[in-house]
Amino acid sequence: MELGRRGVLRGIGAGVVASSLPSCALADALQSGRKLGYAVVGLGSYAVNQLLPRIRECDYAKLTALVSGTPAKLEKYGAEYGIPKTHRYDYAGYDRIRDNPDIDLVYVVLPNSMHAEYSIRASKAGKHVLCEKPMANTAAEAEAMIAAARAANRRLMIGYRSHFEPHNLYVIDQIRKGAIGRPTLITSEHGFYAKPGQWRLDRPMSGGGSLMDIGIYSLNAARYLSGEEPVLVQAMESTDRSDPRFATVEDRIDFQLKFPSGAIANCVSSYSSNHNAFRATGTKGWIGMEPATVYDGHSIFVRIDGKTGPVELPKATKSQWAAQMDELAKAAIEGREPRASGAEGLRDMRLIEAIYASAREGRAIRMTS
Amino acid sequence: MELGRRGVLRGIGAGVVASSLPSCALADALQSGRKLGYAVVGLGSYAVNQLLPRIRECDYAKLTALVSGTPAKLEKYGAEYGIPKTHRYDYAGYDRIRDNPDIDLVYVVLPNSMHAEYSIRASKAGKHVLCEKPMANTAAEAEAMIAAARAANRRLMIGYRSHFEPHNLYVIDQIRKGAIGRPTLITSEHGFYAKPGQWRLDRPMSGGGSLMDIGIYSLNAARYLSGEEPVLVQAMESTDRSDPRFATVEDRIDFQLKFPSGAIANCVSSYSSNHNAFRATGTKGWIGMEPATVYDGHSIFVRIDGKTGPVELPKATKSQWAAQMDELAKAAIEGREPRASGAEGLRDMRLIEAIYASAREGRAIRMTS
């Protein structure tokens, strides 16, 4: 394993594998013991089960505030994490975070339709923003979020946790080093059985179906595995509209991407079957993971020189969530763009719109940069 | 394993898993010891390494004649397999097989561009025909082959050996029995690195590139795994035309198929990287093989109820080639259509033409039945 070596990666990968040497600004921050404060906005299951417990692992950030529309949640998690009543906000009082110097960073974990509004309001309040993916319901909203962060001179980052997950980083690094030769095919498959009655099945809240929720993992992985930006997009949708879950959003939308090198990606996005895998095949062999982008239990397989075998990595010292949340804090301290910035989220949003257009119109869509 | 039970399979599968009880006509044939005679046309590496040695395993067929344009090959393999000079033909003398009562069956193993001509001439000579896949260079040629066999009241079969391979049959059977629930996604991936200087890279001989040669396995498997016929076809080609291998034929052409049930297939066809795998994912789990359609060493994996594991089958008593070659003999004896008939080959040819059209025109092609 040679993660973290400077200069090894190109393109998307360049931002994904970071240097292991802290800058002077970071060294100072560590020495002073001062951590930046996160307000977590939206206390759904992802926030309370995955994020809140992991902020404690951060070297540069701590939890300082909670935002929720449910008083009982504010009470419960406020007590559990020692957040005083002065640092608990409802949505009506959200803009008052501006006046709270203990809040440096805002993590937006709301339904997709609220991402743009609550990210922009946080930027206007002078805070750095980490927003869950998909970045917004539309590319236009994503552009507005980037503009708001820029106008406020604050950082904007999108919640691509796999960019901070060691197995994913290892696979990217192997591909960039040429372990599989020139990549020719990426397969990237994500899906799960969507249970009825969730906001993700309500288009005004979600902006779309499986592609917005889980297919975006296939899309983003195809980009970080190839290290390239697609130039051609083609998609095929399959949705049983008589299924009440799919009254307003798509079930399955599988798509193909073509990259400048000539590599093609065959991608899967599904709300009716379980998929969590990717593989990059090149002229010399392949490397892949199954499961690939899960919370835990990642599994890497490689085939080189006609032999297939697993790769075992040492146990990570920090979870993907802590590494992700630390990244925004570090970018804020160092005054630089974070990995998985707003620009990264916007690229996916433009591709998502092209995928939908291709399936709707039955034609290949050429991406213009 | 419950292969061979009547009535279990539908659609394509109905023909793939055959009854294990021989008919009266077959029982008579076995009892009399009389086997039908094969002429093998074209003595390239597939014929001499895979087919000739396996005809000896057949219960209903034997090798009785050889056809080749190379006298040294006729001499070598004629001697090796005890084929008298009277039963060795060059292409100029090919039509004289009509007068040889020891030839009942003709196996055409020539370059694709010669399939139609040599199959039709065999039909006109009153012989049953087994022709390698792809059936022909075009769907129009395939239709002419079917018409010629019908006019001669003789059988026509296409060399889809995987229809006779026990692991493939097991997987089909499991899917039809509902082991994975309703199939929602098929991935089917075939490719290899094409070496320069072969007839398969010369369009007039091959009719096309990877799709005609190896991608047809992905296409055919997607159909037999789903048990359905595609209604929508979409494809993306990627060929480095500066590579002298690809002056006239495509390298990579990956494609998507949509089936009437709503299932989608993501398929791979490549001359620049190695692929040999398929998987059917359904609402309850998945079953797949890697490698899937090789000569030997097939490997099945299943994931049901959150557990993944291999499936071991008992060693087959007869090779896929012998089972295939016996099938045409049995169909001839019983006076019925063989499995993997000309109609099956024609379906693939029509889909191949749609795949090429989709990639060329950048649009989805709807199949009309």
Interface residues (C-beta under 8 A of the other chain):
Chain A: T184 L185 T187 E189 G191 Y193 L232 Q234 M236 S238 T239 D240 R252 D254 Q256 K258 G262 A263 I264 N266 C267 V268 S270 S272 S273 N274 H275 T281 G282 T283 G285 W286 G362 R363 A364
Chain B: T184 L185 T187 E189 G191 Y193 L232 Q234 M236 S238 T239 D240 R252 D254 Q256 K258 G262 A263 I264 N266 C267 V268 S270 S272 S273 N274 H275 T281 G282 T283 G285 W286 G362 R363 A364
